[in-house]
Amino acid sequence: MGKKWKVAVIGAGAMGKMHVKGWQLAGHEVVSVTDIVPEVAKELADSCGVARIHTDFKEAIAQPDVEIVSSCLPLALHAPVTIFAAEHGKHVFSEKPLAATFEQADAMEAATTKAGVQFGLGFQRNFSRAIWKAKEYIDAGTLGRPLFCYNDSIAEIRPKRVMHDDNGNRGPIMDLGCHYFIMWMTLFGSLPKTVYAQGRVLATDREELAHIKKLAIDTANITVEFESGDVGVFSVSWGMPPKFKMKAYNDRIYGPKGGIEGGLNNNGKKFSLFIEDQPAEEVNVEGYQSLHAKEFEEFTAALDAGKPAPVSYAQGRDVLALTLAIFESIDTGKVVDYKSFYAQFQK
Ligand SMILES: NC(=O)c1ccc[n+]([C@@H]2O[C@H](COP(=O)([O-])OP(=O)(O)OC[C@H]3O[C@@H](n4cnc5c(N)ncnc54)[C@H](O)[C@@H]3O)[C@@H](O)[C@H]2O)c1
């Protein structure tokens, strides 16, 4: 192992917990946990043996022992935390998605570049070995080309209401879709060409969401054609009734010669491989103990080697452009050309 880095985890919610455990498992030292709610910070710090808590991220980041800021805050805070950390000379590892807008992404990148610090982006699911095993079959031509990849997710309205706020986490297209969009880019080894989507808000007139001024689209069907000729389809809803029992479909990929079915993108451990007329073959892959530990190992290995972060702005921007192109298609009812749409945001 390389250097043992000193990390400040900011935000002690669901992802904060995963980050503290992931950094510790990867052999690094979490020096502080920060949450605006002190009891939340304390509970996580106590349960993981972290000595220091803060309620103000600026105070936490400015501490001289902090070398990496691990940001697990809602989307609207990704930019302010990253910029503040960079101004204080700290490396940043931020939860996905990169940012809500290209203005924010540009400001983040300008700050970390100016400071000469690295920025890592948390697409941990994309380290799933099942994705990379499926990619081996794809690259070997086992399934043939072109490919269709179908992904589905269905859930009752999210307990974290900020997920439904169009000025907050912007619903499942922004918050969850990014895991699938980066997976398609990885599996197909290609970037999007055209984007076509329909979106609706199903969870209207819900008391739990009545305080939100503008509800984000909670339900969508998204079709993305890639430069490679392959196609990704994502159907998603976060607008279903409480305790809704219907389950999502498995991830499926198929081409002219064969197909793959199974949970690919969240540390999936096995999938079924179908080749021509052969019965399904179960392909087992070893899952990681923690995908977060894995992404932190990759990030710190790059820091140790003086190399750029392996997953960073480039991937975050490609995914953000696709996310915004999906919103554009939903708004206009038109097919969006990814490259020309993206061009307006490129420097
Ligand atoms: N990689 C993944 O699989 C994955 C999964 C879920 C969420 N996320 C991302 O992680 C981020 C956080 O999501 P979460 O699910 O952990 O949310 P969460 O609501 O569980 O946790 C966020 C925490 O931040 C705290 N907080 C809010 N404002 C703060 C401030 N100004 N200063 C300090 N603390 C503050 C809240 O009190 C809360 O405890 C989001 O960007 C989300 O998209 C990633």
The ligand as an ORCA input file, in Angstrom:
! r2SCAN-3c Opt
* xyz 0 1
  N     -22.667      6.616     -5.296
  C     -23.859      6.199     -4.931
  O     -24.246      5.044     -5.146
  C     -24.780      7.148     -4.236
  C     -25.909      6.686     -3.550
  C     -26.698      7.625     -2.875
  C     -26.368      8.965     -2.933
  N     -25.274      9.376     -3.632
  C     -24.899     10.804     -3.710
  O     -24.292     11.171     -2.487
  C     -24.643     12.525     -2.158
  C     -25.274     12.529     -0.767
  O     -26.387     11.677     -0.771
  P     -26.856     10.878      0.528
  O     -27.775      9.814      0.041
  O     -25.710     10.487      1.381
  O     -27.698     12.025      1.255
  P     -28.110     12.084      2.793
  O     -29.254     13.015      2.852
  O     -28.281     10.711      3.345
  O     -26.843     12.723      3.483
  C     -26.453     14.049      3.295
  C     -25.995     14.583      4.632
  O     -25.449     15.884      4.422
  C     -25.821     16.690      5.528
  N     -25.729     18.100      5.124
  C     -26.576     18.793      4.331
  N     -26.131     20.051      4.166
  C     -24.965     20.158      4.845
  C     -24.026     21.199      5.049
  N     -24.180     22.407      4.500
  N     -22.943     20.943      5.809
  C     -22.761     19.739      6.366
  N     -23.632     18.708      6.239
  C     -24.719     18.919      5.471
  C     -27.226     16.245      5.882
  O     -27.568     16.590      7.205
  C     -27.134     14.739      5.651
  O     -26.834     14.026      6.833
  C     -25.567     12.994     -3.280
  O     -24.822     13.685     -4.232
  C     -26.089     11.708     -3.901
  O     -26.395     11.827     -5.261
  C     -24.469      8.493     -4.253
*
